Amino acid sequence: MAKISVKSVIWKEGKYYVAQCLNVEVSSFGETRQEALANLDEALELYFEDHKEAKITTVNRPQIVSQSLKYA
């Protein structure tokens, strides 16, 4: 079994916590931070089980940046 390191971000959205992996497009949620992260772990295991040759984006020192946008 291969071991990889990934970075994730977690935030509260309504009554749920959302956990999203920054290296691959996988996310999950839960009623607590711990549950969201555990669900993300499971989702990542399933993702890598199906995608043996997955392209993993390297993420170094991510930052939270606020932006203001105009849209129609």
N, C-alpha and C positions, 0 to 999 in steps of 0.2 A: 504494500500500500504506500503510495507516494504521499509526502507531506508538503503542503504549501502554506504560505502565510498570505492572508488577505486583510484588507482594511475595510471597515464598515462604519456606517453612520446610523445613528438612531435618533428619532424625534417623536414627540407626542402629537397625534393627529386625532382630535376629538377624544374619545375615551380609550383609544388604542395607541400603542407604541408601534412605530414602523421602523424596521431595521433593513438597511440596504447595503449590499456589498458594493464597494467602489471599483473592484477589479473585474467583475463580470456582472452582467445585468440580471441579478437575482435579488429578490427582496421578500420579506415576510412581515408578519405583525403578531401582536399578542396584547393581552390586557396589562402586562407588566413588562418592564425592560428585560428582565430575565427570560420571560416567556417569548418575547419577540426575538431575542438573540438565540435561544434554543431552537425556535422554529426556523430561523435563518440558517443555523448550522445544519438542520435536517434538509432544508431546501438546497443548500450548497452541496451536501453529500449526494443528493439525487441528481443535481445538475452535473457534477463531475462524473457520476456513474454513467450518465448518458453521453457525455461529451469528453471522451478520453483525451482528445487533442484540442481542448478548449484554449482559445487565445486569452491569456490573462494579461490585462493591462496593468502595468506597474504604476503605483500611486505612491509618490513620496511627499510627505508633509502636506496633506490636504489642508486647505483653509476654508473657513466659512466666509463668504463674501456677499454682501447685500447689494442688490442692483435695483434700479427703478426703470421700468420699461413702459412705453406707450404702445398700445395696440388698438386695432379697430374692432 
